[in-house]
Amino acid sequence: MSARYLIRLDDIAPHMDWPRFERLSQVFDKFSLRPLLGVIPDNQDPQLREFPKFVGDFWEKVRSLQARGWEICQHGFQHVYATHDCGLMGVNGLSEFAGLPFEVQLDKLMCGQRILREHGLNCETFMAPSHSFDRLTLRALRELGFTTVTDGFAPWPSIEHGLIFLPQWLANPRVLPLGVQTFCLHVNEMTEGQIRHVEQFVADHHREFLTCDEARSLATPQTLNRVAGQIIGSTLRRLKTIRRSLRRRRNSA
């Protein structure tokens, strides 16, 4: 089986770059793609709130996307970082959850879940801000009925900690030889060139994309998949450290 892909869109909130979002949305609809949509329940991120506010009913917009088959994911709670803990993924040193006591994490997740439900959105997929969460986050997610986390380094969807993990370690869409990969797009930060690349990739490879449910159905607890994920994760973290070191050297030269 050749590689299969998903797309996730992060930082969805009333304040964002809506023209860019609509442009991408039209491409996804044209080719019948059903992305994962990371909705912030109560956006308090000062940087994100600098973007223009959605004209109209934001929550009705999200419900309409869900009705079209888009997978609505709970993207944290307020998107405000509380610690410098990189969590289990070990990618970014900022987190809204990792490193906090269980009760605090549970309360945040519960508050976010309640807001989404009040707006008619029942989510089973969690999308952590900055890809940062720990074992206590996963415990809280299980208690609240979540089934899926859109993160992970394994080649294929995996079952770990009682949850399904959908692989996500690439932002820029590219052809892969095997596995399932979720491309992570931050609409607010995308350049014109990046948007065009996504448009072309989707046009060329739309038949290779999965829905979230289809990806979930491929989840496996196999040890080989988990071990491969550990190797990939370790390699990517090492490469990231090397790139940071090289940037510091160039800046100090």
N, C-alpha and C positions, 0 to 999 in steps of 0.2 A: 504493500500500500504506500503510495507516495504521500508527501507531506500535506497536511491540511492546516487551515488557518482560521483565526478569528480576529476581530478588531474590537478593541475597547477604547472608549472615549472617557477621559478623566475630567474631573473638575466641572461637572455639569451643575450649574446654579443659575439663579436669575441674572446675576452679573457675569457676563462672559462675552466673548467675541461671537455674536450670533450670526453675522454674515458668513464667517468662515464655517461655522457649524452647519448652516443651511446649505452651503455649497457642497460640503462633504455628504450631507444627508441625501441630497439629490442623486449623487453618484451611487450611494448604497442602495437607494430605492430603485434606481434604474436597473441594477444587477441583482436585485432581490437579496441583498445582504441584510443580516439581522445582528447588528453590533451589540456589544455590552455597553451599557450607559451608566457611568459612575455618577450618581446623583448625591450631592452633599445635602443632607437633610436641613441643616441650619447654618448656612455659610456665614462664618464670621472672619474669614481670612481677609485681612486688610488689603493685600495685593490683588486678590481676585475681585474684591468689591470696588476696585477702581474701574473695572470695565462697565460699559453702559448696561443698564437694567433692561431685561426683556420687556417688550411692549405687549401687554396682554396678560393672560393667565398662565403663568409658568407651569403650574401643576397640571393644568389641562393639556398643555403641550407635552409634558412627560407622559401623561396617561394615553395620549393619542399615539405616541411612539410605542408604548407597551402594547397597545391594541394592534399595532402593525407587526408585532412579533419581536421587537427589540427587548433585550434582557436588561431590566432595570436592576442595578446593583446599588447597595448602600455603600457610599464612598465616605466612610468614617462617620463623624457626627457634625463637627463645626469646622473641620479642616484647619484647626489651630494646633500647632505642635506644642507638646508639653514636656518632652524629654529629648535627649540626644542619643537615645538607644536605637541601634540599627535593627534590633530584633532578629528573628530567625533567618531572614533573607540575607542580612548582613550587607545591604546595598547602600542605604542612605542613613546618615547619622541624625535623623530627625524623626520623631514619631508622635502621633496623637494618642497612642495606646501603649506601645512596648515600654516596659519598665515601671508602669503604674500598678498599684494594688488591684487585685481581682475585682473588688467591689466597685472601684472607680471605673474600671474598664466596662464592667457589666452595666453600670448606670449610664455611661455615655452611649453605649450601643443600644440600650433599651430606649433611651430618649430619642435617638435617631430613628429607630425602628417605629416608635410611636408616631412621630411626625409623618413618616412616609405612609403609614397605615391610615392616618387621619385624612390623607389626600388620596386614598384609594389605591395605594401601591403596596403590594405584598412582595417582599424581596427575599429570595433564598440565597443570593450570591453577595459576598462581601468583597469590597475593593478597598484595601488599606491605603490611606494617604502615604506617599513616599515608600510604598511597599514594605512598611514596617509594622510588624506585629510579633507577639511572643506566644508562648504556650498558654498563658492566661487569657489572651485574646481569643485563642481557638476554643478554650473551654467555655468562655462566655458566649461565643457564637453558637456552639452546640446547644447550650442551655436555652438560647433564644430561637432555636429551630432553623438556623442557617444550615445549608447543605454543602455550599461551594465557596471556594476562595479563588479569585482570579490572580494567582501568583504561583510561582514554583519553577524549579530548574529542570525537572525531569523531562525527557523527550516526549512522553505521552502523559495524558491526564492520570493522576495518581490518587490513591486513597491513603491518607495519612491522618493521624490524630482524629479519626472518625469523621473526616471531611474529604470532599473531592477538591483536588487542586488542579486548576487548569494552567498549563505552562505559560509563563510570561517572562521573557528576558530580552526581548527585542522591541525597539521603538520603530526603527526604519524597516518597512516591509521589504522582504527579500525572499528569493526562492531557496527552500531548504530541501535536503535529500529525503528526509523522513520525519516522522513525528507530528505533533500538533503544537502550533505556536500561536500565541496571542500577541498581536502588534498593539503596543500602547501608544495612543495618540493624545497629546495635550493640545487641544484645538487652539487655545489662547496663545500658544507659543510657536505655532507652526509658521514657517516662511512660505512664500509663494511657491518656491521650488519644491518644498516638502509636500505641499498640497497636490501639486501636479504629479509628483511621483506616486502618491497614494492613488490618485485618479487613474493613472496608467496601470499601476499594479492590479488594481481591482478589475479594470477592463480586460487585462490579459489573463487573470487567474481567478475570476469570480466563481468558476465551477469548482474550485478547490477549497472554498470557504465552508465552514460549518456553522450551525446554530449552536447556542450554548447547550441546549438539550442534547444535541448530537454529540458534542464533545464530552458531556458528562457520561454518556452511555459507553464511552471508550475507556473510562477510568479503570485502572487496575492496581491491585496492591502488590504486584510482583516486585520481588527484591531487586532484580536486575534494573528495572526502571528507576527505583529509588536510588540505587548506587550510581547509576549514570547521572541522575540529577545532582547528587552530591559532588561528583567530579566536575560537571558543567558549572555548578555554582561556585566551587572553589576556584576554578580556572577564571571565571568572569570576575570574581572579586580580586584575584591577583592581578589581572590585566588592568582593572580599574585603579588599583593602587599604583601600578607602574605609570599609567597615564597621568595621574595626579602628581607623581614625583617629577615626571618630565616637564609638566606645565610649571611647577614651582621653580625648576632649574632655569627654564627659559625666561620666566618673569624676573628672576634674580640676576640674570646675565647682563 
